[in-house]
Amino acid sequence: FSSCTFFNRVEEEEPIARVNDSYLYFSDVQDLVRAVVNSEDSAMLVTNFINNWVKEELILQKAALNLSNIEEEIEREVEKYRRSKLIYLYEKELVRQKLDTVVTDVQINNYYETNKFNFELKDYVLQPYFVKLELNTPQIDDAKQWIQSDDLDDLAELEDFCYKYAVKFLLDSNQWVFFKDIKKEMSLEVLNTPSFLRKNSFVVKEDEDFLYLLKINDFVMKDSISPLNLEVENIKNILLNKRKITLIKKMHNDVYQNALNRGRIEVY
């Protein structure tokens, strides 16, 4: 319940403040003094620190006096936290040093195939080509033709065009995107999503400032199995977490078995 008076002090060190039997020493504030070059600022900083220490110490001592009946409970909680924190920090360091963080495509694919039904979509997803342009952008008609084409040369033209003029664009045919994010970006109102996705492979929308071009290369309905490409990072995290749990559990077992084998454990 007290302050820094629990630490051993050099007998000659003079206190700079006292609250009953608790003392504050210059060594407790010397780091503050070193951090400030200006002597006036330093003095003000130390003064504020002392005032805050005095107020806190008064409240602390008052609390200790009035809550003396629960002091043992507090000590138990403090010790419980200390033990828990030490174990957590040791486990964290063990994981940092020992955890294999390499997750291969084969491991990801195997986990996905084995656990497909755990990856049910909560929303509609699609593989789009998406371009957002300012209304006065040149070659807009060309862009509309390029985005609808399957010719690689046309897609290369579109990509060069987007790097020059597009506000935003997405031209990765392997990337899955939630349809709700596309609708938000385009301020697109859709009353019947399944019908819209089935009937529209290319969408052009214009507002006061921008023109939006959307080509839907593929889509998957809500409540279907999520595509693997959309779940790669999720699966990596799952596999790494499983390894982490296994590593920590092995450490616990090894420590116990080692102590048991050396006769360091007795249960009376």
N, C-alpha and C positions, 0 to 999 in steps of 0.2 A: 504493500500500500504506500510505501514511501517513495522518495525520489532517488537521486544519485547518491544519497548518504550510505547506501548499502555497499558501495565500492570502497576499497581500502584507500585511504588518503595519506599523503605525506603529512606527518604531524605538524610540520611548520607551515603548511598551506593555510592561509587565512580565508575564512568564508566571506562572501560578498552579500549574503542575505541569509536570514534565518526565519523559520516558522516553527515555533515550539522546539522540538528536538531534531528537526530536519534542516540541513544546511545546503546552501548552494555555493559552489566554489568557482573561482575564476577559470579553472581548467574545463568547467562545463560550458563556458561561453567563448573560450579562446578561439575556436574555429570560426565563430561569427566575426570576431575582431580581425582575424587574418583575411577574411573574405572581402573586407571593406577597406579601401585605401584612405578615404576621407575620414579624418578623426572625429568630426562632428557627427557624420552619419554613423560611424562606429559606436559612438557614445549613445546616440539615440536608439540604435538597434539593441545594444546591451541593456539599456534602461527598460525598453519595452519587453525584452526577454525576461528580465528580473520581475517586472510587474506581473507578467502573465504567469510566471512560475509561482510567485507568492499566492496569487488568486487560486491557481489550480491546486496548490498544496493545502491551502485552507479548506477548500471543498473536499479534497481527498481525505484529509484528517477527520473532517466532520462526518464524512460518509463512513469511514472506518470505525469511528466511535459509535455511530448510531446503527451500524449494520454488523456489529461484532458477532452477532449470533449466526451470520451466514458466511463468516470469513473462511471457515473450513470448506464450505461448498465452493466458494470462489477459488480457493487454492486447488481444489480437485479439478475444477474446470480449466484453470490455467495449466495445470500439469497435463491434463488430457489434450489440450490444444498443442502444448509443446511437443508431446510424443507424436501426435498426429502430423504435425508440421515437419518434424524431423524425418519421419517415415516417408512423407510425401516428397520432400526434397531429395531424399536418397533415391527413391524410385524414379523421380524425374531425371536425375543425373545418370542413373543406370540406363534408362531409355535413350537418353541423348548419346551415350557412348556405345551401346550395344545393339540398338534396334536396326534391323536391316530395312532400309527405306526404299529399296528397289522393288517395284511392282511391275512385272512384265505384262505384255499384251495377252500372252497365253493365260496367265493367272487371272487377269481381268475377265477374259472371255469365258474361262471355265466357271468362274463364280457366277457370271451373268447367266450362263446356260443352266446351271444347277439351281439358281434362285430366281428364275424369270418372273414367277408369279408374285414376288415381293416388290416388283418394280411396276406397279400399276399406275398409269397416268392419272393425275388429278385434274388435268386440263388438256386442251387440244394443242398439238405441236405440229410444226411444219418445217420443211426445208425450203427456204425462200431465197430468191434474189430480190433484194430491196434497195431502192435508190431514192434519196430525198434531195430535191433540187430547188434552187430559187427559180421563180417564174421567168426571170429574164435570162436564164442560162442558155447559151447557144447550143445548137444541135440536139434539141430535145427530141425531135422526130427520129433522129438517128438512134438516140438512146432507147426509145421505145422499140425500135426494130431489133437492136442488139440484144436487149434483155430477154426478148422472146425467142431468140435464135438458139439452136443447139450447136451451132458451128463454133469451134474453138477460136477461130480468128475473130469472129464477132464478139465473143466474150472477152477476148484480149483487148479489143477496141473499147468495149464498155468499161473495162477496168482502168485503162489509161484515161478515159473520159472522166470517170468518177474521181480519180486522184486529182484531176485538175479542177473539177467543178462541183462535185457532190458535197452537200452538207453532211450527209451520212450515207453509208452504203454497206451492204453485206452481199458478197458474191461467192461465199464458200458453199459449194453444193453439198458438203458433208455435214454442215452445221445445222442442228435442230434448234428451233426457237419456239417459245410459247406464243401461241396465237394472241393471247391477251396483251403481250408486250407489243406486238405489231399493231394491233388495234389501237392501243394507247398512243403509239408513235404517230399513227396516221389520223387519229381522231375518227376512227372508222366505226360506224354503228352497224351492228349485225344482229338481226333478230333471231335467225335460225342458223347457228354455226355449222352443223353438219351439212345442211342444204347449201350454204354459201361455199363451203370448201369443195363440195362435189361439183358445183356448177361453175366455179370461177378458178381458172388457172392463171389469169392475168388481170390485174386490177390497176386502174389509173384513177387517182383522186387528186383534186386540186382545192386549196383553200386560198385565203387572201394573200398568203406569202409564199407558199411552197407547192411544188408538184411532187406527188408520190407515185412511184412505180413499184408494183409488187408482182412477181411471178412465183407461183406456188409449184415447186417441183415435185413435192410429195407432202403427205400429211398423215397423221395418226390421230384417231379419235380418242376422246377422253374415255377412261376406264379400260383402255387397251393396254398391252404391255409396252412399256417405254422403250424406245430404241436404245441400243447399246451405246452409241455415241453420246447420248444425252446423260448417261449414267456413269461414264468413265471415272470422273473425279469422285463421285459418291462411292463407287466400288473401291477405288484406291484407299479412301479414308476408312472404309469398313475393314478392308484387309489389314491395313496398318494398325488399326485399333485392336483387331484380333491378335496380331503379333505382339502388340504392347501388353495386352492382358496375359498372354502366354508367357512372355518374358518375365513379367513381374511375379506371376504365380510360381514359375520355376525358381526364381531367386528366393522366394519365401520358403519353398520346399527344400532347396539346397542348404539354406542357412539352418533350418530346423534339423535336417538330417545330419549335417556336419556337427552341430552341437550335440546331437544324440549319440553319434558315433564316438565323440571325444569324452563322453561322460559328463557333459556340462549341464545336463538337465536332470533334475530330480523332482518328482511329484510326491509330496508327503501326504 
